[in-house]
């Protein structure tokens, strides 16, 4: 592992970060490591999403249509489950 150093951090920024770390029961070091790690993961996830942005093999449903389709599928599953439970 490598060590990172940030210079010229204003006192109020350092104090705010220290307060947030303390509120979570963490050291400033562990709090900042968690922030940097989350940011690295987020940028990796965004890069993956961008690679698939132009693909046409996925769903072309709008958000509302996808919700409606999921609701319909849930109702059908529940009806099938109820039929199976009531079958002799």
N, CA, C and O atoms as a printed pandas DataFrame, in Angstrom:
     atom_number atom_name residue_name chain_id  residue_number  x_coord  y_coord  z_coord
0              1         N          UNK        A               1    0.838   -1.179    0.000
1              2        CA          UNK        A               1    0.000    0.000    0.000
2              3         C          UNK        A               1    0.879    1.238    0.000
3              4         O          UNK        A               1    2.036    1.211    0.421
4              5         N          UNK        A               2    0.300    2.307   -0.479
5              6        CA          UNK        A               2    1.011    3.580   -0.492
6              7         C          UNK        A               2    0.370    4.514    0.521
7              8         O          UNK        A               2   -0.761    4.310    0.963
8              9         N          UNK        A               3    1.125    5.540    0.871
9             10        CA          UNK        A               3    0.606    6.579    1.760
10            11         C          UNK        A               3    0.279    7.798    0.924
11            12         O          UNK        A               3    1.021    8.139    0.003
12            13         N          UNK        A               4   -0.817    8.452    1.234
13            14        CA          UNK        A               4   -1.205    9.689    0.568
14            15         C          UNK        A               4   -1.075   10.832    1.563
15            16         O          UNK        A               4   -1.291   10.661    2.762
16            17         N          UNK        A               5   -0.727   11.975    1.052
17            18        CA          UNK        A               5   -0.625   13.148    1.908
18            19         C          UNK        A               5   -1.321   14.302    1.204
19            20         O          UNK        A               5   -1.140   14.509    0.004
20            21         N          UNK        A               6   -2.106   15.041    1.945
21            22        CA          UNK        A               6   -2.786   16.218    1.392
22            23         C          UNK        A               6   -2.249   17.437    2.127
23            24         O          UNK        A               6   -2.328   17.525    3.352
24            25         N          UNK        A               7   -1.714   18.353    1.380
25            26        CA          UNK        A               7   -1.137   19.560    1.984
26            27         C          UNK        A               7   -2.126   20.707    1.915
27            28         O          UNK        A               7   -3.060   20.708    1.113
28            29         N          UNK        A               8   -1.897   21.669    2.768
29            30        CA          UNK        A               8   -2.632   22.936    2.760
30            31         C          UNK        A               8   -4.131   22.777    2.996
31            32         O          UNK        A               8   -4.937   23.483    2.389
32            33         N          UNK        A               9   -4.497   21.863    3.867
33            34        CA          UNK        A               9   -5.902   21.675    4.232
34            35         C          UNK        A               9   -6.271   22.781    5.221
35            36         O          UNK        A               9   -5.632   22.908    6.265
36            37         N          UNK        A              10   -7.277   23.570    4.913
37            38        CA          UNK        A              10   -7.682   24.628    5.855
38            39         C          UNK        A              10   -8.107   24.031    7.198
39            40         O          UNK        A              10   -8.651   22.929    7.257
40            41         N          UNK        A              11   -7.851   24.772    8.264
41            42        CA          UNK        A              11   -8.168   24.296    9.617
42            43         C          UNK        A              11   -9.637   23.935    9.777
43            44         O          UNK        A              11   -9.961   22.928   10.405
44            45         N          UNK        A              12  -10.534   24.752    9.212
45            46        CA          UNK        A              12  -11.964   24.472    9.373
46            47         C          UNK        A              12  -12.368   23.189    8.650
47            48         O          UNK        A              12  -13.253   22.471    9.113
48            49         N          UNK        A              13  -11.728   22.898    7.522
49            50        CA          UNK        A              13  -12.018   21.661    6.795
50            51         C          UNK        A              13  -11.529   20.467    7.600
51            52         O          UNK        A              13  -12.245   19.475    7.738
52            53         N          UNK        A              14  -10.310   20.555    8.134
53            54        CA          UNK        A              14   -9.783   19.461    8.938
54            55         C          UNK        A              14  -10.647   19.227   10.169
55            56         O          UNK        A              14  -10.913   18.084   10.538
56            57         N          UNK        A              15  -11.079   20.298   10.795
57            58        CA          UNK        A              15  -11.924   20.197   11.989
58            59         C          UNK        A              15  -13.256   19.526   11.643
59            60         O          UNK        A              15  -13.721   18.659   12.384
60            61         N          UNK        A              16  -13.869   19.918   10.529
61            62        CA          UNK        A              16  -15.150   19.320   10.119
62            63         C          UNK        A              16  -14.982   17.828    9.835
63            64         O          UNK        A              16  -15.829   17.024   10.223
64            65         N          UNK        A              17  -13.901   17.457    9.163
65            66        CA          UNK        A              17  -13.650   16.044    8.867
66            67         C          UNK        A              17  -13.380   15.256   10.145
67            68         O          UNK        A              17  -13.844   14.125   10.292
68            69         N          UNK        A              18  -12.638   15.848   11.058
69            70        CA          UNK        A              18  -12.371   15.191   12.340
70            71         C          UNK        A              18  -13.663   14.986   13.126
71            72         O          UNK        A              18  -13.862   13.940   13.744
72            73         N          UNK        A              19  -14.531   15.982   13.100
73            74        CA          UNK        A              19  -15.817   15.864   13.792
74            75         C          UNK        A              19  -16.670   14.755   13.192
75            76         O          UNK        A              19  -17.298   13.989   13.924
76            77         N          UNK        A              20  -16.698   14.664   11.869
77            78        CA          UNK        A              20  -17.468   13.595   11.210
78            79         C          UNK        A              20  -16.906   12.225   11.558
79            80         O          UNK        A              20  -17.654   11.284   11.823
80            81         N          UNK        A              21  -15.575   12.122   11.556
81            82        CA          UNK        A              21  -14.939   10.852   11.911
82            83         C          UNK        A              21  -15.292   10.464   13.342
83            84         O          UNK        A              21  -15.656    9.319   13.611
84            85         N          UNK        A              22  -15.183   11.422   14.255
85            86        CA          UNK        A              22  -15.489   11.143   15.664
86            87         C          UNK        A              22  -16.945   10.736   15.838
87            88         O          UNK        A              22  -17.248    9.849   16.636
88            89         N          UNK        A              23  -17.851   11.374   15.099
89            90        CA          UNK        A              23  -19.270   11.031   15.191
90            91         C          UNK        A              23  -19.529    9.593   14.753
91            92         O          UNK        A              23  -20.496    8.969   15.192
92            93         N          UNK        A              24  -18.673    9.074   13.896
93            94        CA          UNK        A              24  -18.804    7.689   13.430
94            95         C          UNK        A              24  -17.943    6.725   14.245
95            96         O          UNK        A              24  -17.916    5.524   13.975
96            97         N          UNK        A              25  -17.246    7.259   15.240
97            98        CA          UNK        A              25  -16.385    6.410   16.055
98            99         C          UNK        A              25  -15.136    5.963   15.326
99           100         O          UNK        A              25  -14.579    4.907   15.627
100          101         N          UNK        A              26  -14.691    6.766   14.363
101          102        CA          UNK        A              26  -13.516    6.421   13.566
102          103         C          UNK        A              26  -12.412    7.444   13.792
103          104         O          UNK        A              26  -12.648    8.576   14.215
104          105         N          UNK        A              27  -11.215    7.004   13.496
105          106        CA          UNK        A              27  -10.115    7.961   13.456
106          107         C          UNK        A              27  -10.244    8.757   12.167
107          108         O          UNK        A              27  -10.930    8.338   11.235
108          109         N          UNK        A              28   -9.590    9.891   12.119
109          110        CA          UNK        A              28   -9.604   10.685   10.888
110          111         C          UNK        A              28   -9.010    9.871    9.744
111          112         O          UNK        A              28   -9.513    9.920    8.621
112          113         N          UNK        A              29   -7.956    9.131   10.017
113          114        CA          UNK        A              29   -7.306    8.286    9.005
114          115         C          UNK        A              29   -8.290    7.275    8.409
115          116         O          UNK        A              29   -8.400    7.165    7.188
116          117         N          UNK        A              30   -9.000    6.542    9.262
117          118        CA          UNK        A              30   -9.919    5.518    8.750
118          119         C          UNK        A              30  -11.114    6.155    8.038
119          120         O          UNK        A              30  -11.607    5.613    7.049
120          121         N          UNK        A              31  -11.576    7.293    8.533
121          122        CA          UNK        A              31  -12.681    7.993    7.891
122          123         C          UNK        A              31  -12.289    8.438    6.482
123          124         O          UNK        A              31  -13.045    8.234    5.532
124          125         N          UNK        A              32  -11.109    9.044    6.350
125          126        CA          UNK        A              32  -10.656    9.517    5.043
126          127         C          UNK        A              32  -10.384    8.349    4.094
127          128         O          UNK        A              32  -10.660    8.449    2.899
128          129         N          UNK        A              33   -9.849    7.253    4.612
129          130        CA          UNK        A              33   -9.626    6.078    3.772
130          131         C          UNK        A              33  -10.953    5.555    3.228
131          132         O          UNK        A              33  -11.042    5.175    2.060
132          133         N          UNK        A              34  -11.973    5.535    4.067
133          134        CA          UNK        A              34  -13.300    5.093    3.618
134          135         C          UNK        A              34  -13.850    6.026    2.543
135          136         O          UNK        A              34  -14.451    5.561    1.575
136          137         N          UNK        A              35  -13.654    7.334    2.698
137          138        CA          UNK        A              35  -14.120    8.288    1.686
138          139         C          UNK        A              35  -13.405    8.079    0.357
139          140         O          UNK        A              35  -14.036    8.056   -0.700
140          141         N          UNK        A              36  -12.093    7.928    0.415
141          142        CA          UNK        A              36  -11.304    7.744   -0.809
142          143         C          UNK        A              36  -11.670    6.421   -1.481
143          144         O          UNK        A              36  -11.789    6.358   -2.704
144          145         N          UNK        A              37  -11.848    5.379   -0.694
145          146        CA          UNK        A              37  -12.222    4.069   -1.235
146          147         C          UNK        A              37  -13.589    4.132   -1.906
147          148         O          UNK        A              37  -13.769    3.597   -3.000
148          149         N          UNK        A              38  -14.550    4.779   -1.260
149          150        CA          UNK        A              38  -15.896    4.912   -1.843
150          151         C          UNK        A              38  -15.842    5.690   -3.152
151          152         O          UNK        A              38  -16.520    5.332   -4.114
152          153         N          UNK        A              39  -15.051    6.736   -3.193
153          154        CA          UNK        A              39  -14.927    7.523   -4.420
154          155         C          UNK        A              39  -14.306    6.702   -5.538
155          156         O          UNK        A              39  -14.739    6.798   -6.686
156          157         N          UNK        A              40  -13.314    5.908   -5.229
157          158        CA          UNK        A              40  -12.686    5.057   -6.250
158          159         C          UNK        A              40  -13.686    4.035   -6.781
159          160         O          UNK        A              40  -13.735    3.789   -7.986
160          161         N          UNK        A              41  -14.477    3.442   -5.904
161          162        CA          UNK        A              41  -15.491    2.472   -6.345
162          163         C          UNK        A              41  -16.562    3.152   -7.194
163          164         O          UNK        A              41  -17.014    2.601   -8.197
164          165         N          UNK        A              42  -16.957    4.337   -6.789
165          166        CA          UNK        A              42  -17.990    5.066   -7.525
166          167         C          UNK        A              42  -17.514    5.372   -8.937
167          168         O          UNK        A              42  -18.277    5.210   -9.890
168          169         N          UNK        A              43  -16.285    5.805   -9.089
169          170        CA          UNK        A              43  -15.778    6.126  -10.425
170          171         C          UNK        A              43  -15.677    4.862  -11.272
171          172         O          UNK        A              43  -15.894    4.910  -12.483
172          173         N          UNK        A              44  -15.348    3.726  -10.644
173          174        CA          UNK        A              44  -15.309    2.455  -11.370
174          175         C          UNK        A              44  -16.710    2.063  -11.830
175          176         O          UNK        A              44  -16.892    1.616  -12.963
176          177         N          UNK        A              45  -17.701    2.229  -10.952
177          178        CA          UNK        A              45  -19.087    1.907  -11.318
178          179         C          UNK        A              45  -19.583    2.807  -12.437
179          180         O          UNK        A              45  -20.251    2.334  -13.357
180          181         N          UNK        A              46  -19.268    4.095  -12.376
181          182        CA          UNK        A              46  -19.693    5.016  -13.424
182          183         C          UNK        A              46  -19.055    4.659  -14.755
183          184         O          UNK        A              46  -19.707    4.739  -15.797
184          185         N          UNK        A              47  -17.787    4.267  -14.733
185          186        CA          UNK        A              47  -17.112    3.868  -15.969
186          187         C          UNK        A              47  -17.793    2.645  -16.581
187          188         O          UNK        A              47  -17.957    2.572  -17.799
188          189         N          UNK        A              48  -18.188    1.688  -15.746
189          190        CA          UNK        A              48  -18.881    0.495  -16.247
190          191         C          UNK        A              48  -20.224    0.876  -16.853
191          192         O          UNK        A              48  -20.585    0.369  -17.915
192          193         N          UNK        A              49  -20.964    1.755  -16.202
193          194        CA          UNK        A              49  -22.255    2.181  -16.737
194          195         C          UNK        A              49  -22.092    2.907  -18.068
195          196         O          UNK        A              49  -22.898    2.724  -18.979
196          197         N          UNK        A              50  -21.058    3.725  -18.183
197          198        CA          UNK        A              50  -20.822    4.446  -19.433
198          199         C          UNK        A              50  -20.511    3.494  -20.581
199          200         O          UNK        A              50  -20.880    3.761  -21.724
200          201         N          UNK        A              51  -19.827    2.371  -20.283
201          202        CA          UNK        A              51  -19.520    1.402  -21.340
202          203         C          UNK        A              51  -20.792    0.804  -21.932
203          204         O          UNK        A              51  -20.812    0.422  -23.102
204          205         N          UNK        A              52  -21.851    0.722  -21.133
205          206        CA          UNK        A              52  -23.098    0.106  -21.596
206          207         C          UNK        A              52  -24.140    1.132  -22.030
207          208         O          UNK        A              52  -25.237    0.745  -22.434
208          209         N          UNK        A              53  -23.838    2.400  -21.962
209          210        CA          UNK        A              53  -24.827    3.446  -22.238
210          211         C          UNK        A              53  -25.400    3.371  -23.645
211          212         O          UNK        A              53  -26.583    3.653  -23.836
212          213         N          UNK        A              54  -24.612    3.006  -24.613
213          214        CA          UNK        A              54  -25.069    2.990  -26.007
214          215         C          UNK        A              54  -25.579    1.631  -26.466
215          216         O          UNK        A              54  -25.955    1.479  -27.628
216          217         N          UNK        A              55  -25.601    0.651  -25.589
217          218        CA          UNK        A              55  -26.058   -0.677  -25.999
218          219         C          UNK        A              55  -27.553   -0.666  -26.247
219          220         O          UNK        A              55  -28.308    0.035  -25.574
220          221         N          UNK        A              56  -27.960   -1.447  -27.215
221          222        CA          UNK        A              56  -29.366   -1.515  -27.576
222          223         C          UNK        A              56  -29.989   -2.870  -27.252
223          224         O          UNK        A              56  -31.141   -3.118  -27.610
224          225         N          UNK        A              57  -29.253   -3.743  -26.587
225          226        CA          UNK        A              57  -29.785   -5.070  -26.303
226          227         C          UNK        A              57  -30.488   -5.172  -24.950
227          228         O          UNK        A              57  -30.969   -6.241  -24.574
228          229         N          UNK        A              58  -30.543   -4.092  -24.247
229          230        CA          UNK        A              58  -31.213   -4.091  -22.953
230          231         C          UNK        A              58  -32.659   -3.653  -23.089
231          232         O          UNK        A              58  -33.188   -3.556  -24.196
232          233         N          UNK        A              59  -33.275   -3.399  -21.987
233          234        CA          UNK        A              59  -34.665   -2.977  -21.964
234          235         C          UNK        A              59  -34.815   -1.584  -22.549
235          236         O          UNK        A              59  -33.994   -0.701  -22.300
236          237         N          UNK        A              60  -35.849   -1.399  -23.312
237          238        CA          UNK        A              60  -36.159   -0.088  -23.857
238          239         C          UNK        A              60  -37.369    0.514  -23.149
239          240         O          UNK        A              60  -37.948    1.499  -23.608
240          241         N          UNK        A              61  -37.742   -0.099  -22.017
241          242        CA          UNK        A              61  -38.887    0.384  -21.264
242          243         C          UNK        A              61  -38.545    1.661  -20.509
243          244         O          UNK        A              61  -37.416    1.858  -20.059
244          245         N          UNK        A              62  -39.535    2.509  -20.386
245          246        CA          UNK        A              62  -39.361    3.675  -19.530
246          247         C          UNK        A              62  -39.413    3.209  -18.086
247          248         O          UNK        A              62  -39.760    2.061  -17.811
248          249         N          UNK        A              63  -39.071    4.089  -17.171
249          250        CA          UNK        A              63  -39.109    3.740  -15.750
250          251         C          UNK        A              63  -40.524    3.322  -15.353
251          252         O          UNK        A              63  -40.709    2.322  -14.660
252          253         N          UNK        A              64  -41.514    4.085  -15.790
253          254        CA          UNK        A              64  -42.908    3.776  -15.447
254          255         C          UNK        A              64  -43.326    2.430  -16.024
255          256         O          UNK        A              64  -44.012    1.658  -15.352
256          257         N          UNK        A              65  -42.921    2.135  -17.269
257          258        CA          UNK        A              65  -43.266    0.852  -17.890
258          259         C          UNK        A              65  -42.587   -0.307  -17.156
259          260         O          UNK        A              65  -43.182   -1.371  -16.986
260          261         N          UNK        A              66  -41.345   -0.097  -16.723
261          262        CA          UNK        A              66  -40.635   -1.147  -15.989
262          263         C          UNK        A              66  -41.312   -1.421  -14.652
263          264         O          UNK        A              66  -41.445   -2.575  -14.246
264          265         N          UNK        A              67  -41.734   -0.374  -13.975
265          266        CA          UNK        A              67  -42.435   -0.542  -12.698
266          267         C          UNK        A              67  -43.751   -1.277  -12.916
267          268         O          UNK        A              67  -44.102   -2.175  -12.150
268          269         N          UNK        A              68  -44.475   -0.897  -13.960
269          270        CA          UNK        A              68  -45.748   -1.555  -14.272
270          271         C          UNK        A              68  -45.529   -3.032  -14.585
271          272         O          UNK        A              68  -46.290   -3.884  -14.127
272          273         N          UNK        A              69  -44.492   -3.337  -15.364
273          274        CA          UNK        A              69  -44.195   -4.732  -15.706
274          275         C          UNK        A              69  -43.822   -5.524  -14.458
275          276         O          UNK        A              69  -44.252   -6.667  -14.307
276          277         N          UNK        A              70  -43.036   -4.942  -13.568
277          278        CA          UNK        A              70  -42.648   -5.635  -12.333
278          279         C          UNK        A              70  -43.866   -5.870  -11.447
279          280         O          UNK        A              70  -44.007   -6.940  -10.855
280          281         N          UNK        A              71  -44.742   -4.881  -11.356
281          282        CA          UNK        A              71  -45.959   -5.035  -10.561
282          283         C          UNK        A              71  -46.834   -6.145  -11.130
283          284         O          UNK        A              71  -47.369   -6.963  -10.381
284          285         N          UNK        A              72  -46.980   -6.174  -12.446
285          286        CA          UNK        A              72  -47.789   -7.201  -13.107
286          287         C          UNK        A              72  -47.207   -8.590  -12.837
287          288         O          UNK        A              72  -47.943   -9.529  -12.533
288          289         N          UNK        A              73  -45.878   -8.715  -12.951
289          290        CA          UNK        A              73  -45.229  -10.007  -12.703
290          291         C          UNK        A              73  -45.437  -10.443  -11.257
291          292         O          UNK        A              73  -45.642  -11.628  -10.993
292          293         N          UNK        A              74  -45.387   -9.495  -10.315
293          294        CA          UNK        A              74  -45.594   -9.818   -8.905
294          295         C          UNK        A              74  -47.006  -10.326   -8.673
295          296         O          UNK        A              74  -47.203  -11.308   -7.958
296          297         N          UNK        A              75  -47.988   -9.669   -9.268
297          298        CA          UNK        A              75  -49.389  -10.086   -9.120
298          299         C          UNK        A              75  -49.573  -11.492   -9.687
299          300         O          UNK        A              75  -50.257  -12.320   -9.086
300          301         N          UNK        A              76  -48.965  -11.761  -10.842
301          302        CA          UNK        A              76  -49.077  -13.097  -11.441
302          303         C          UNK        A              76  -48.444  -14.163  -10.535
303          304         O          UNK        A              76  -49.014  -15.238  -10.347
304          305         N          UNK        A              77  -47.265  -13.863   -9.976
305          306        CA          UNK        A              77  -46.597  -14.813   -9.075
306          307         C          UNK        A              77  -47.450  -15.089   -7.853
307          308         O          UNK        A              77  -47.573  -16.237   -7.426
308          309         N          UNK        A              78  -48.040  -14.044   -7.285
309          310        CA          UNK        A              78  -48.882  -14.220   -6.110
310          311         C          UNK        A              78  -50.113  -15.060   -6.437
311          312         O          UNK        A              78  -50.534  -15.891   -5.632
312          313         N          UNK        A              79  -50.688  -14.842   -7.622
313          314        CA          UNK        A              79  -51.858  -15.629   -8.027
314          315         C          UNK        A              79  -51.472  -17.095   -8.199
315          316         O          UNK        A              79  -52.218  -17.983   -7.786
316          317         N          UNK        A              80  -50.316  -17.358   -8.804
317          318        CA          UNK        A              80  -49.853  -18.742   -8.978
318          319         C          UNK        A              80  -49.577  -19.393   -7.628
319          320         O          UNK        A              80  -49.888  -20.568   -7.431
320          321         N          UNK        A              81  -49.001  -18.649   -6.710
321          322        CA          UNK        A              81  -48.712  -19.173   -5.386
322          323         C          UNK        A              81  -50.025  -19.509   -4.650
323          324         O          UNK        A              81  -50.129  -20.538   -3.982
324          325         N          UNK        A              82  -51.016  -18.622   -4.787
325          326        CA          UNK        A              82  -52.301  -18.857   -4.138
326          327         C          UNK        A              82  -52.989  -20.079   -4.744
327          328         O          UNK        A              82  -53.587  -20.874   -4.019
328          329         N          UNK        A              83  -52.911  -20.237   -6.075
329          330        CA          UNK        A              83  -53.503  -21.408   -6.723
330          331         C          UNK        A              83  -52.848  -22.678   -6.235
331          332         O          UNK        A              83  -53.527  -23.668   -5.964
332          333         N          UNK        A              84  -51.519  -22.656   -6.121
333          334        CA          UNK        A              84  -50.798  -23.845   -5.673
334          335         C          UNK        A              84  -51.139  -24.161   -4.230
335          336         O          UNK        A              84  -51.239  -25.334   -3.868
336          337         N          UNK        A              85  -51.316  -23.162   -3.408
337          338        CA          UNK        A              85  -51.645  -23.378   -2.002
338          339         C          UNK        A              85  -53.052  -23.944   -1.838
339          340         O          UNK        A              85  -53.312  -24.679   -0.886
340          341         N          UNK        A              86  -53.965  -23.613   -2.754
341          342        CA          UNK        A              86  -55.350  -24.060   -2.665
342          343         C          UNK        A              86  -55.629  -25.315   -3.475
343          344         O          UNK        A              86  -56.751  -25.822   -3.462
344          345         N          UNK        A              87  -54.619  -25.826   -4.182
345          346        CA          UNK        A              87  -54.819  -27.026   -4.998
346          347         C          UNK        A              87  -54.932  -28.251   -4.089
347          348         O          UNK        A              87  -54.287  -28.318   -3.043
348          349         N          UNK        A              88  -55.766  -29.227   -4.503
349          350        CA          UNK        A              88  -55.974  -30.425   -3.663
350          351         C          UNK        A              88  -54.751  -31.306   -3.622
351          352         O          UNK        A              88  -54.762  -32.347   -2.964
